[in-house]
């Protein structure tokens, strides 16, 4: 269900690790920041937006584009579902240097 008053975006994210900070779009005194991570991918509030900015300075990405515009989500749950799907899909490409046609390594 879309919240008519707020749109959300990924402030800082690492989709291969399944980590993301989600905030509301725009400026304002009250700008909640939520953290998403595996295994539950449940948005959890964080005390300070500076955590997201610090993650962006380290190794997280800061802009997710869809059709040339920033990707926006109608709710934190939609953003969390996107992060979860991207995280699960990224595991399919982690084959390492194994030649094609070989079976996957044993667990």
Gaussian input, Z-matrix of N, CA and C with variables (Angstrom, degrees):
# hf/3-21g

backbone

0 1
 N
 C     1     B1
 C     2     B2     1     A1
 N     3     B3     2     A2     1     D1
 C     4     B4     3     A3     2     D2
 C     5     B5     4     A4     3     D3
 N     6     B6     5     A5     4     D4
 C     7     B7     6     A6     5     D5
 C     8     B8     7     A7     6     D6
 N     9     B9     8     A8     7     D7
 C    10    B10     9     A9     8     D8
 C    11    B11    10    A10     9     D9
 N    12    B12    11    A11    10    D10
 C    13    B13    12    A12    11    D11
 C    14    B14    13    A13    12    D12
 N    15    B15    14    A14    13    D13
 C    16    B16    15    A15    14    D14
 C    17    B17    16    A16    15    D15
 N    18    B18    17    A17    16    D16
 C    19    B19    18    A18    17    D17
 C    20    B20    19    A19    18    D18
 N    21    B21    20    A20    19    D19
 C    22    B22    21    A21    20    D20
 C    23    B23    22    A22    21    D21
 N    24    B24    23    A23    22    D22
 C    25    B25    24    A24    23    D23
 C    26    B26    25    A25    24    D24
 N    27    B27    26    A26    25    D25
 C    28    B28    27    A27    26    D26
 C    29    B29    28    A28    27    D27
 N    30    B30    29    A29    28    D28
 C    31    B31    30    A30    29    D29
 C    32    B32    31    A31    30    D30
 N    33    B33    32    A32    31    D31
 C    34    B34    33    A33    32    D32
 C    35    B35    34    A34    33    D33
 N    36    B36    35    A35    34    D34
 C    37    B37    36    A36    35    D35
 C    38    B38    37    A37    36    D36
 N    39    B39    38    A38    37    D37
 C    40    B40    39    A39    38    D38
 C    41    B41    40    A40    39    D39
 N    42    B42    41    A41    40    D40
 C    43    B43    42    A42    41    D41
 C    44    B44    43    A43    42    D42
 N    45    B45    44    A44    43    D43
 C    46    B46    45    A45    44    D44
 C    47    B47    46    A46    45    D45
 N    48    B48    47    A47    46    D46
 C    49    B49    48    A48    47    D47
 C    50    B50    49    A49    48    D48
 N    51    B51    50    A50    49    D49
 C    52    B52    51    A51    50    D50
 C    53    B53    52    A52    51    D51
 N    54    B54    53    A53    52    D52
 C    55    B55    54    A54    53    D53
 C    56    B56    55    A55    54    D54
 N    57    B57    56    A56    55    D55
 C    58    B58    57    A57    56    D56
 C    59    B59    58    A58    57    D57
 N    60    B60    59    A59    58    D58
 C    61    B61    60    A60    59    D59
 C    62    B62    61    A61    60    D60
 N    63    B63    62    A62    61    D61
 C    64    B64    63    A63    62    D62
 C    65    B65    64    A64    63    D63
 N    66    B66    65    A65    64    D64
 C    67    B67    66    A66    65    D65
 C    68    B68    67    A67    66    D66
 N    69    B69    68    A68    67    D67
 C    70    B70    69    A69    68    D68
 C    71    B71    70    A70    69    D69
 N    72    B72    71    A71    70    D70
 C    73    B73    72    A72    71    D71
 C    74    B74    73    A73    72    D72
 N    75    B75    74    A74    73    D73
 C    76    B76    75    A75    74    D74
 C    77    B77    76    A76    75    D75
 N    78    B78    77    A77    76    D76
 C    79    B79    78    A78    77    D77
 C    80    B80    79    A79    78    D78
 N    81    B81    80    A80    79    D79
 C    82    B82    81    A81    80    D80
 C    83    B83    82    A82    81    D81
 N    84    B84    83    A83    82    D82
 C    85    B85    84    A84    83    D83
 C    86    B86    85    A85    84    D84
 N    87    B87    86    A86    85    D85
 C    88    B88    87    A87    86    D86
 C    89    B89    88    A88    87    D87
 N    90    B90    89    A89    88    D88
 C    91    B91    90    A90    89    D89
 C    92    B92    91    A91    90    D90
 N    93    B93    92    A92    91    D91
 C    94    B94    93    A93    92    D92
 C    95    B95    94    A94    93    D93
 N    96    B96    95    A95    94    D94
 C    97    B97    96    A96    95    D95
 C    98    B98    97    A97    96    D96
 N    99    B99    98    A98    97    D97
 C   100   B100    99    A99    98    D98
 C   101   B101   100   A100    99    D99
 N   102   B102   101   A101   100   D100
 C   103   B103   102   A102   101   D101
 C   104   B104   103   A103   102   D102
 N   105   B105   104   A104   103   D103
 C   106   B106   105   A105   104   D104
 C   107   B107   106   A106   105   D105
 N   108   B108   107   A107   106   D106
 C   109   B109   108   A108   107   D107
 C   110   B110   109   A109   108   D108
 N   111   B111   110   A110   109   D109
 C   112   B112   111   A111   110   D110
 C   113   B113   112   A112   111   D111
 N   114   B114   113   A113   112   D112
 C   115   B115   114   A114   113   D113
 C   116   B116   115   A115   114   D114
 N   117   B117   116   A116   115   D115
 C   118   B118   117   A117   116   D116
 C   119   B119   118   A118   117   D117
 N   120   B120   119   A119   118   D118
 C   121   B121   120   A120   119   D119
 C   122   B122   121   A121   120   D120
 N   123   B123   122   A122   121   D121
 C   124   B124   123   A123   122   D122
 C   125   B125   124   A124   123   D123
 N   126   B126   125   A125   124   D124
 C   127   B127   126   A126   125   D125
 C   128   B128   127   A127   126   D126
 N   129   B129   128   A128   127   D127
 C   130   B130   129   A129   128   D128
 C   131   B131   130   A130   129   D129
 N   132   B132   131   A131   130   D130
 C   133   B133   132   A132   131   D131
 C   134   B134   133   A133   132   D132
 N   135   B135   134   A134   133   D133
 C   136   B136   135   A135   134   D134
 C   137   B137   136   A136   135   D135
 N   138   B138   137   A137   136   D136
 C   139   B139   138   A138   137   D137
 C   140   B140   139   A139   138   D138
 N   141   B141   140   A140   139   D139
 C   142   B142   141   A141   140   D140
 C   143   B143   142   A142   141   D141
 N   144   B144   143   A143   142   D142
 C   145   B145   144   A144   143   D143
 C   146   B146   145   A145   144   D144
 N   147   B147   146   A146   145   D145
 C   148   B148   147   A147   146   D146
 C   149   B149   148   A148   147   D147
 N   150   B150   149   A149   148   D148
 C   151   B151   150   A150   149   D149
 C   152   B152   151   A151   150   D150
 N   153   B153   152   A152   151   D151
 C   154   B154   153   A153   152   D152
 C   155   B155   154   A154   153   D153
 N   156   B156   155   A155   154   D154
 C   157   B157   156   A156   155   D155
 C   158   B158   157   A157   156   D156
 N   159   B159   158   A158   157   D157
 C   160   B160   159   A159   158   D158
 C   161   B161   160   A160   159   D159
 N   162   B162   161   A161   160   D160
 C   163   B163   162   A162   161   D161
 C   164   B164   163   A163   162   D162
 N   165   B165   164   A164   163   D163
 C   166   B166   165   A165   164   D164
 C   167   B167   166   A166   165   D165
 N   168   B168   167   A167   166   D166
 C   169   B169   168   A168   167   D167
 C   170   B170   169   A169   168   D168
 N   171   B171   170   A170   169   D169
 C   172   B172   171   A171   170   D170
 C   173   B173   172   A172   171   D171
 N   174   B174   173   A173   172   D172
 C   175   B175   174   A174   173   D173
 C   176   B176   175   A175   174   D174
 N   177   B177   176   A176   175   D175
 C   178   B178   177   A177   176   D176
 C   179   B179   178   A178   177   D177
 N   180   B180   179   A179   178   D178
 C   181   B181   180   A180   179   D179
 C   182   B182   181   A181   180   D180
 N   183   B183   182   A182   181   D181
 C   184   B184   183   A183   182   D182
 C   185   B185   184   A184   183   D183
 N   186   B186   185   A185   184   D184
 C   187   B187   186   A186   185   D185
 C   188   B188   187   A187   186   D186
 N   189   B189   188   A188   187   D187
 C   190   B190   189   A189   188   D188
 C   191   B191   190   A190   189   D189
 N   192   B192   191   A191   190   D190
 C   193   B193   192   A192   191   D191
 C   194   B194   193   A193   192   D192
 N   195   B195   194   A194   193   D193
 C   196   B196   195   A195   194   D194
 C   197   B197   196   A196   195   D195
 N   198   B198   197   A197   196   D196
 C   199   B199   198   A198   197   D197
 C   200   B200   199   A199   198   D198
 N   201   B201   200   A200   199   D199
 C   202   B202   201   A201   200   D200
 C   203   B203   202   A202   201   D201
 N   204   B204   203   A203   202   D202
 C   205   B205   204   A204   203   D203
 C   206   B206   205   A205   204   D204
 N   207   B207   206   A206   205   D205
 C   208   B208   207   A207   206   D206
 C   209   B209   208   A208   207   D207
 N   210   B210   209   A209   208   D208
 C   211   B211   210   A210   209   D209
 C   212   B212   211   A211   210   D210
 N   213   B213   212   A212   211   D211
 C   214   B214   213   A213   212   D212
 C   215   B215   214   A214   213   D213
 N   216   B216   215   A215   214   D214
 C   217   B217   216   A216   215   D215
 C   218   B218   217   A217   216   D216
 N   219   B219   218   A218   217   D217
 C   220   B220   219   A219   218   D218
 C   221   B221   220   A220   219   D219
 N   222   B222   221   A221   220   D220
 C   223   B223   222   A222   221   D221
 C   224   B224   223   A223   222   D222
 N   225   B225   224   A224   223   D223
 C   226   B226   225   A225   224   D224
 C   227   B227   226   A226   225   D225
 N   228   B228   227   A227   226   D226
 C   229   B229   228   A228   227   D227
 C   230   B230   229   A229   228   D228
 N   231   B231   230   A230   229   D229
 C   232   B232   231   A231   230   D230
 C   233   B233   232   A232   231   D231
 N   234   B234   233   A233   232   D232
 C   235   B235   234   A234   233   D233
 C   236   B236   235   A235   234   D234
 N   237   B237   236   A236   235   D235
 C   238   B238   237   A237   236   D236
 C   239   B239   238   A238   237   D237
 N   240   B240   239   A239   238   D238
 C   241   B241   240   A240   239   D239
 C   242   B242   241   A241   240   D240
 N   243   B243   242   A242   241   D241
 C   244   B244   243   A243   242   D242
 C   245   B245   244   A244   243   D243
 N   246   B246   245   A245   244   D244
 C   247   B247   246   A246   245   D245
 C   248   B248   247   A247   246   D246
 N   249   B249   248   A248   247   D247
 C   250   B250   249   A249   248   D248
 C   251   B251   250   A250   249   D249
 N   252   B252   251   A251   250   D250
 C   253   B253   252   A252   251   D251
 C   254   B254   253   A253   252   D252
 N   255   B255   254   A254   253   D253
 C   256   B256   255   A255   254   D254
 C   257   B257   256   A256   255   D255
 N   258   B258   257   A257   256   D256
 C   259   B259   258   A258   257   D257
 C   260   B260   259   A259   258   D258
 N   261   B261   260   A260   259   D259
 C   262   B262   261   A261   260   D260
 C   263   B263   262   A262   261   D261
 N   264   B264   263   A263   262   D262
 C   265   B265   264   A264   263   D263
 C   266   B266   265   A265   264   D264
 N   267   B267   266   A266   265   D265
 C   268   B268   267   A267   266   D266
 C   269   B269   268   A268   267   D267
 N   270   B270   269   A269   268   D268
 C   271   B271   270   A270   269   D269
 C   272   B272   271   A271   270   D270
 N   273   B273   272   A272   271   D271
 C   274   B274   273   A273   272   D272
 C   275   B275   274   A274   273   D273
 N   276   B276   275   A275   274   D274
 C   277   B277   276   A276   275   D275
 C   278   B278   277   A277   276   D276
 N   279   B279   278   A278   277   D277
 C   280   B280   279   A279   278   D278
 C   281   B281   280   A280   279   D279
 N   282   B282   281   A281   280   D280
 C   283   B283   282   A282   281   D281
 C   284   B284   283   A283   282   D282
 N   285   B285   284   A284   283   D283
 C   286   B286   285   A285   284   D284
 C   287   B287   286   A286   285   D285
 N   288   B288   287   A287   286   D286
 C   289   B289   288   A288   287   D287
 C   290   B290   289   A289   288   D288
 N   291   B291   290   A290   289   D289
 C   292   B292   291   A291   290   D290
 C   293   B293   292   A292   291   D291
 N   294   B294   293   A293   292   D292
 C   295   B295   294   A294   293   D293
 C   296   B296   295   A295   294   D294
 N   297   B297   296   A296   295   D295
 C   298   B298   297   A297   296   D296
 C   299   B299   298   A298   297   D297
 N   300   B300   299   A299   298   D298
 C   301   B301   300   A300   299   D299
 C   302   B302   301   A301   300   D300
 N   303   B303   302   A302   301   D301
 C   304   B304   303   A303   302   D302
 C   305   B305   304   A304   303   D303
 N   306   B306   305   A305   304   D304
 C   307   B307   306   A306   305   D305
 C   308   B308   307   A307   306   D306
 N   309   B309   308   A308   307   D307
 C   310   B310   309   A309   308   D308
 C   311   B311   310   A310   309   D309
 N   312   B312   311   A311   310   D310
 C   313   B313   312   A312   311   D311
 C   314   B314   313   A313   312   D312
 N   315   B315   314   A314   313   D313
 C   316   B316   315   A315   314   D314
 C   317   B317   316   A316   315   D315
 N   318   B318   317   A317   316   D316
 C   319   B319   318   A318   317   D317
 C   320   B320   319   A319   318   D318

   B1=1.4425
   B2=1.5208
   B3=1.3067
   B4=1.4609
   B5=1.5101
   B6=1.3272
   B7=1.4543
   B8=1.5148
   B9=1.3313
   B10=1.4573
   B11=1.5233
   B12=1.3156
   B13=1.4537
   B14=1.5231
   B15=1.3145
   B16=1.4577
   B17=1.5146
   B18=1.3092
   B19=1.4522
   B20=1.5182
   B21=1.2996
   B22=1.4670
   B23=1.5201
   B24=1.3274
   B25=1.4604
   B26=1.5236
   B27=1.3225
   B28=1.4578
   B29=1.5202
   B30=1.3049
   B31=1.4691
   B32=1.5286
   B33=1.3218
   B34=1.4640
   B35=1.5217
   B36=1.3402
   B37=1.4657
   B38=1.5212
   B39=1.3190
   B40=1.4571
   B41=1.5248
   B42=1.3251
   B43=1.4599
   B44=1.5216
   B45=1.3373
   B46=1.4636
   B47=1.5233
   B48=1.3194
   B49=1.4634
   B50=1.5231
   B51=1.3336
   B52=1.4578
   B53=1.5138
   B54=1.3312
   B55=1.4600
   B56=1.5272
   B57=1.3281
   B58=1.4607
   B59=1.5234
   B60=1.3282
   B61=1.4555
   B62=1.5188
   B63=1.3207
   B64=1.4558
   B65=1.5251
   B66=1.3405
   B67=1.4607
   B68=1.5223
   B69=1.3238
   B70=1.4512
   B71=1.5212
   B72=1.3159
   B73=1.4518
   B74=1.5200
   B75=1.3239
   B76=1.4555
   B77=1.5144
   B78=1.3076
   B79=1.4538
   B80=1.5252
   B81=1.2954
   B82=1.4522
   B83=1.5095
   B84=1.3094
   B85=1.4560
   B86=1.5218
   B87=1.3208
   B88=1.4595
   B89=1.5250
   B90=1.3036
   B91=1.4625
   B92=1.5181
   B93=1.3256
   B94=1.4688
   B95=1.5230
   B96=1.3115
   B97=1.4557
   B98=1.5246
   B99=1.3193
   B100=1.4558
   B101=1.5192
   B102=1.3291
   B103=1.4626
   B104=1.5172
   B105=1.3279
   B106=1.4666
   B107=1.5255
   B108=1.3441
   B109=1.4654
   B110=1.5194
   B111=1.3600
   B112=1.4554
   B113=1.5157
   B114=1.3042
   B115=1.4449
   B116=1.5227
   B117=1.3233
   B118=1.4639
   B119=1.5104
   B120=1.3406
   B121=1.4619
   B122=1.5266
   B123=1.3101
   B124=1.4597
   B125=1.5213
   B126=1.3404
   B127=1.4599
   B128=1.5343
   B129=1.3314
   B130=1.4629
   B131=1.5254
   B132=1.3244
   B133=1.4642
   B134=1.5253
   B135=1.3227
   B136=1.4607
   B137=1.5194
   B138=1.3053
   B139=1.4626
   B140=1.5196
   B141=1.3302
   B142=1.4467
   B143=1.5179
   B144=1.3099
   B145=1.4581
   B146=1.5227
   B147=1.3184
   B148=1.4629
   B149=1.5273
   B150=1.3168
   B151=1.4683
   B152=1.5213
   B153=1.3282
   B154=1.4683
   B155=1.5216
   B156=1.3328
   B157=1.4646
   B158=1.5188
   B159=1.3219
   B160=1.4646
   B161=1.5163
   B162=1.3274
   B163=1.4589
   B164=1.5262
   B165=1.3383
   B166=1.4631
   B167=1.5285
   B168=1.3056
   B169=1.4716
   B170=1.5247
   B171=1.3201
   B172=1.4608
   B173=1.5270
   B174=1.3226
   B175=1.4636
   B176=1.5176
   B177=1.2989
   B178=1.4620
   B179=1.5310
   B180=1.3270
   B181=1.4610
   B182=1.5223
   B183=1.3432
   B184=1.4579
   B185=1.5164
   B186=1.3104
   B187=1.4526
   B188=1.5125
   B189=1.3191
   B190=1.4508
   B191=1.5180
   B192=1.3391
   B193=1.4546
   B194=1.5177
   B195=1.3228
   B196=1.4625
   B197=1.5202
   B198=1.3202
   B199=1.4694
   B200=1.5247
   B201=1.3268
   B202=1.4482
   B203=1.5189
   B204=1.3074
   B205=1.4631
   B206=1.5228
   B207=1.3312
   B208=1.4572
   B209=1.5232
   B210=1.3205
   B211=1.4661
   B212=1.5264
   B213=1.3252
   B214=1.4588
   B215=1.5185
   B216=1.3141
   B217=1.4573
   B218=1.5187
   B219=1.3195
   B220=1.4486
   B221=1.5179
   B222=1.3219
   B223=1.4645
   B224=1.5272
   B225=1.3173
   B226=1.4671
   B227=1.5250
   B228=1.3206
   B229=1.4731
   B230=1.5238
   B231=1.3449
   B232=1.4641
   B233=1.5294
   B234=1.3207
   B235=1.4679
   B236=1.5268
   B237=1.3242
   B238=1.4660
   B239=1.5313
   B240=1.3223
   B241=1.4641
   B242=1.5303
   B243=1.3219
   B244=1.4606
   B245=1.5297
   B246=1.3317
   B247=1.4678
   B248=1.5230
   B249=1.3246
   B250=1.4726
   B251=1.5249
   B252=1.3443
   B253=1.4678
   B254=1.5301
   B255=1.3309
   B256=1.4614
   B257=1.5269
   B258=1.3255
   B259=1.4616
   B260=1.5332
   B261=1.3063
   B262=1.4660
   B263=1.5258
   B264=1.3243
   B265=1.4626
   B266=1.5276
   B267=1.3209
   B268=1.4665
   B269=1.5187
   B270=1.3113
   B271=1.4619
   B272=1.5192
   B273=1.3290
   B274=1.4541
   B275=1.5202
   B276=1.3215
   B277=1.4519
   B278=1.5100
   B279=1.3010
   B280=1.4554
   B281=1.5243
   B282=1.3166
   B283=1.4523
   B284=1.5079
   B285=1.3174
   B286=1.4595
   B287=1.5079
   B288=1.3184
   B289=1.4623
   B290=1.5151
   B291=1.3090
   B292=1.4548
   B293=1.5241
   B294=1.3301
   B295=1.4604
   B296=1.5205
   B297=1.3275
   B298=1.4615
   B299=1.5183
   B300=1.3035
   B301=1.4513
   B302=1.5220
   B303=1.3090
   B304=1.4513
   B305=1.5228
   B306=1.3321
   B307=1.4627
   B308=1.5369
   B309=1.3215
   B310=1.4612
   B311=1.5244
   B312=1.3288
   B313=1.4703
   B314=1.5158
   B315=1.3185
   B316=1.4609
   B317=1.5144
   B318=1.3381
   B319=1.4693
   B320=1.5196
   A1=109.21
   A2=117.23
   A3=121.65
   A4=110.71
   A5=114.93
   A6=121.95
   A7=107.52
   A8=118.14
   A9=122.42
   A10=112.10
   A11=117.68
   A12=120.66
   A13=113.16
   A14=118.73
   A15=121.10
   A16=111.50
   A17=114.31
   A18=121.34
   A19=106.64
   A20=116.26
   A21=122.05
   A22=109.37
   A23=115.82
   A24=120.27
   A25=109.47
   A26=114.20
   A27=120.00
   A28=108.01
   A29=116.71
   A30=122.38
   A31=110.41
   A32=116.58
   A33=123.76
   A34=106.49
   A35=116.24
   A36=117.97
   A37=111.58
   A38=114.60
   A39=124.39
   A40=105.28
   A41=116.00
   A42=120.07
   A43=112.81
   A44=118.25
   A45=119.59
   A46=111.11
   A47=117.49
   A48=121.39
   A49=111.51
   A50=118.18
   A51=121.70
   A52=113.63
   A53=117.37
   A54=121.85
   A55=110.03
   A56=116.71
   A57=119.99
   A58=110.79
   A59=114.79
   A60=123.13
   A61=106.88
   A62=117.17
   A63=122.76
   A64=108.74
   A65=115.85
   A66=120.55
   A67=109.40
   A68=115.19
   A69=119.97
   A70=109.25
   A71=115.38
   A72=121.54
   A73=108.98
   A74=116.60
   A75=120.95
   A76=112.92
   A77=113.48
   A78=121.23
   A79=109.13
   A80=116.32
   A81=119.77
   A82=111.51
   A83=115.13
   A84=120.56
   A85=111.00
   A86=116.46
   A87=120.07
   A88=108.61
   A89=115.12
   A90=121.82
   A91=108.12
   A92=117.55
   A93=119.42
   A94=111.93
   A95=115.07
   A96=121.90
   A97=107.42
   A98=115.80
   A99=121.88
   A100=109.11
   A101=116.34
   A102=122.20
   A103=109.00
   A104=116.12
   A105=123.07
   A106=107.78
   A107=116.26
   A108=119.83
   A109=109.79
   A110=116.59
   A111=119.67
   A112=109.65
   A113=120.69
   A114=126.16
   A115=114.12
   A116=118.07
   A117=119.69
   A118=114.89
   A119=117.93
   A120=123.04
   A121=111.06
   A122=115.95
   A123=122.65
   A124=108.54
   A125=118.94
   A126=120.08
   A127=110.94
   A128=115.50
   A129=121.41
   A130=108.99
   A131=118.03
   A132=119.36
   A133=112.18
   A134=115.05
   A135=121.41
   A136=107.65
   A137=116.48
   A138=121.53
   A139=114.27
   A140=116.99
   A141=118.52
   A142=110.96
   A143=116.55
   A144=122.40
   A145=111.63
   A146=116.82
   A147=120.81
   A148=111.71
   A149=118.79
   A150=121.03
   A151=110.32
   A152=116.54
   A153=121.02
   A154=110.52
   A155=116.73
   A156=119.97
   A157=111.02
   A158=116.86
   A159=120.35
   A160=112.02
   A161=116.65
   A162=120.80
   A163=110.33
   A164=116.35
   A165=120.68
   A166=110.97
   A167=117.30
   A168=120.56
   A169=110.95
   A170=116.76
   A171=120.19
   A172=110.59
   A173=117.87
   A174=119.44
   A175=113.86
   A176=118.52
   A177=120.93
   A178=110.15
   A179=116.38
   A180=121.70
   A181=108.86
   A182=116.56
   A183=119.07
   A184=115.08
   A185=119.65
   A186=119.79
   A187=109.66
   A188=116.92
   A189=122.79
   A190=107.50
   A191=116.69
   A192=121.07
   A193=111.03
   A194=115.70
   A195=123.55
   A196=106.75
   A197=116.92
   A198=122.56
   A199=111.76
   A200=117.26
   A201=121.92
   A202=115.71
   A203=118.06
   A204=121.48
   A205=109.25
   A206=115.19
   A207=119.04
   A208=111.05
   A209=115.71
   A210=120.79
   A211=109.18
   A212=116.16
   A213=122.16
   A214=109.14
   A215=115.35
   A216=121.96
   A217=109.04
   A218=116.43
   A219=121.66
   A220=114.20
   A221=117.01
   A222=120.88
   A223=108.78
   A224=117.39
   A225=119.66
   A226=112.39
   A227=117.00
   A228=120.06
   A229=111.16
   A230=117.07
   A231=120.05
   A232=110.39
   A233=116.51
   A234=120.68
   A235=110.30
   A236=117.06
   A237=121.04
   A238=110.79
   A239=117.32
   A240=120.59
   A241=110.35
   A242=117.24
   A243=120.83
   A244=110.76
   A245=116.74
   A246=121.09
   A247=109.81
   A248=117.29
   A249=120.81
   A250=111.08
   A251=117.67
   A252=120.42
   A253=111.12
   A254=117.26
   A255=120.30
   A256=110.93
   A257=116.70
   A258=121.69
   A259=110.72
   A260=116.73
   A261=120.74
   A262=110.14
   A263=118.11
   A264=121.37
   A265=111.57
   A266=118.22
   A267=120.31
   A268=111.84
   A269=118.48
   A270=121.41
   A271=111.50
   A272=117.74
   A273=121.05
   A274=111.87
   A275=117.81
   A276=120.76
   A277=114.28
   A278=119.26
   A279=121.79
   A280=111.44
   A281=116.61
   A282=120.34
   A283=113.54
   A284=117.31
   A285=120.12
   A286=110.34
   A287=116.90
   A288=122.01
   A289=112.20
   A290=118.84
   A291=121.47
   A292=109.83
   A293=117.81
   A294=120.33
   A295=111.36
   A296=115.33
   A297=119.96
   A298=110.87
   A299=116.31
   A300=121.87
   A301=114.46
   A302=118.60
   A303=120.52
   A304=109.41
   A305=117.25
   A306=118.58
   A307=110.31
   A308=116.89
   A309=119.37
   A310=110.81
   A311=117.89
   A312=119.53
   A313=111.61
   A314=115.87
   A315=119.80
   A316=109.94
   A317=117.05
   A318=119.44
   A319=111.87
   D1=127.13
   D2=-177.82
   D3=-81.67
   D4=135.62
   D5=175.99
   D6=-86.06
   D7=116.01
   D8=-174.90
   D9=-66.72
   D10=-21.67
   D11=-176.24
   D12=-90.42
   D13=-24.63
   D14=-173.89
   D15=-134.51
   D16=139.40
   D17=166.18
   D18=-114.13
   D19=150.99
   D20=-175.76
   D21=-119.52
   D22=150.80
   D23=175.44
   D24=-141.42
   D25=164.11
   D26=178.57
   D27=-82.64
   D28=110.60
   D29=-179.37
   D30=-72.03
   D31=-44.21
   D32=177.02
   D33=-151.98
   D34=138.63
   D35=-174.23
   D36=-154.78
   D37=152.49
   D38=171.70
   D39=-134.55
   D40=93.83
   D41=-172.45
   D42=-69.11
   D43=-31.37
   D44=178.55
   D45=-66.33
   D46=-29.13
   D47=177.44
   D48=-92.58
   D49=-10.35
   D50=-179.26
   D51=76.27
   D52=25.99
   D53=-176.93
   D54=-112.55
   D55=138.82
   D56=178.30
   D57=-158.59
   D58=146.28
   D59=168.99
   D60=-107.14
   D61=127.99
   D62=-177.16
   D63=-116.68
   D64=132.17
   D65=177.71
   D66=-133.48
   D67=167.84
   D68=175.54
   D69=-77.16
   D70=156.09
   D71=179.94
   D72=-80.23
   D73=141.09
   D74=175.73
   D75=100.67
   D76=178.38
   D77=-179.58
   D78=-100.68
   D79=158.02
   D80=177.16
   D81=165.28
   D82=158.50
   D83=-179.40
   D84=-67.79
   D85=-38.12
   D86=-179.58
   D87=-107.26
   D88=95.35
   D89=-178.32
   D90=-123.26
   D91=93.21
   D92=-175.76
   D93=-64.63
   D94=147.71
   D95=177.67
   D96=-125.97
   D97=130.60
   D98=-179.03
   D99=-121.78
   D100=146.68
   D101=178.68
   D102=-112.23
   D103=135.36
   D104=-179.92
   D105=-120.18
   D106=133.45
   D107=178.60
   D108=-155.26
   D109=159.73
   D110=174.95
   D111=-70.98
   D112=160.16
   D113=3.79
   D114=-89.98
   D115=-16.12
   D116=-173.49
   D117=-85.80
   D118=-23.96
   D119=-177.04
   D120=52.33
   D121=39.89
   D122=177.34
   D123=-98.12
   D124=123.09
   D125=178.44
   D126=-62.26
   D127=124.19
   D128=-179.56
   D129=-119.57
   D130=134.43
   D131=-179.42
   D132=-67.90
   D133=142.94
   D134=172.68
   D135=-116.85
   D136=153.88
   D137=-172.95
   D138=-71.54
   D139=-29.52
   D140=-169.59
   D141=-142.03
   D142=133.85
   D143=177.41
   D144=-64.86
   D145=-19.48
   D146=179.55
   D147=-61.36
   D148=-25.02
   D149=176.09
   D150=-61.80
   D151=-42.73
   D152=178.37
   D153=-66.03
   D154=-42.03
   D155=179.83
   D156=-65.06
   D157=-38.15
   D158=176.89
   D159=-65.10
   D160=-39.61
   D161=177.42
   D162=-63.92
   D163=-38.41
   D164=179.01
   D165=-65.93
   D166=-33.66
   D167=178.68
   D168=-73.48
   D169=-26.80
   D170=-177.79
   D171=-80.33
   D172=-80.45
   D173=-176.07
   D174=-144.86
   D175=-0.61
   D176=-179.60
   D177=-77.07
   D178=153.10
   D179=173.85
   D180=-82.48
   D181=162.66
   D182=-175.11
   D183=-127.00
   D184=-5.98
   D185=-177.41
   D186=-143.43
   D187=121.56
   D188=177.75
   D189=-108.97
   D190=116.30
   D191=-177.92
   D192=-103.69
   D193=142.32
   D194=173.07
   D195=-134.49
   D196=116.85
   D197=-177.07
   D198=56.41
   D199=38.91
   D200=176.26
   D201=81.09
   D202=0.29
   D203=178.57
   D204=-125.35
   D205=158.54
   D206=179.57
   D207=-63.25
   D208=134.54
   D209=178.59
   D210=-73.37
   D211=127.70
   D212=179.31
   D213=-118.97
   D214=150.54
   D215=-178.34
   D216=-122.87
   D217=146.27
   D218=-178.63
   D219=-77.14
   D220=-18.13
   D221=-179.60
   D222=-157.63
   D223=162.36
   D224=175.36
   D225=-62.15
   D226=-31.22
   D227=179.34
   D228=-66.20
   D229=-37.13
   D230=176.32
   D231=-64.60
   D232=-42.08
   D233=177.77
   D234=-63.10
   D235=-42.44
   D236=179.71
   D237=-64.09
   D238=-39.38
   D239=178.14
   D240=-64.24
   D241=-39.31
   D242=177.43
   D243=-63.69
   D244=-46.00
   D245=-179.73
   D246=-61.44
   D247=-42.69
   D248=179.13
   D249=-62.10
   D250=-45.81
   D251=-179.76
   D252=-63.23
   D253=-41.37
   D254=179.18
   D255=-65.44
   D256=-39.79
   D257=178.96
   D258=-63.19
   D259=-47.03
   D260=-179.16
   D261=-65.84
   D262=-40.32
   D263=-179.68
   D264=-68.30
   D265=-30.97
   D266=-178.24
   D267=-68.34
   D268=-23.48
   D269=179.51
   D270=-68.39
   D271=-24.36
   D272=-178.78
   D273=-67.45
   D274=-25.51
   D275=-177.57
   D276=-95.05
   D277=2.80
   D278=-177.28
   D279=-92.12
   D280=59.95
   D281=-179.14
   D282=-87.29
   D283=-6.39
   D284=-178.03
   D285=72.15
   D286=-145.55
   D287=-177.57
   D288=-103.00
   D289=18.31
   D290=-178.45
   D291=-68.84
   D292=134.61
   D293=177.84
   D294=-62.59
   D295=152.21
   D296=179.85
   D297=-63.09
   D298=145.46
   D299=177.25
   D300=92.07
   D301=-10.79
   D302=178.09
   D303=-84.32
   D304=148.37
   D305=177.68
   D306=-68.09
   D307=156.97
   D308=179.00
   D309=-66.30
   D310=156.08
   D311=178.97
   D312=-64.63
   D313=151.87
   D314=178.01
   D315=-71.30
   D316=145.81
   D317=178.70
   D318=-66.95

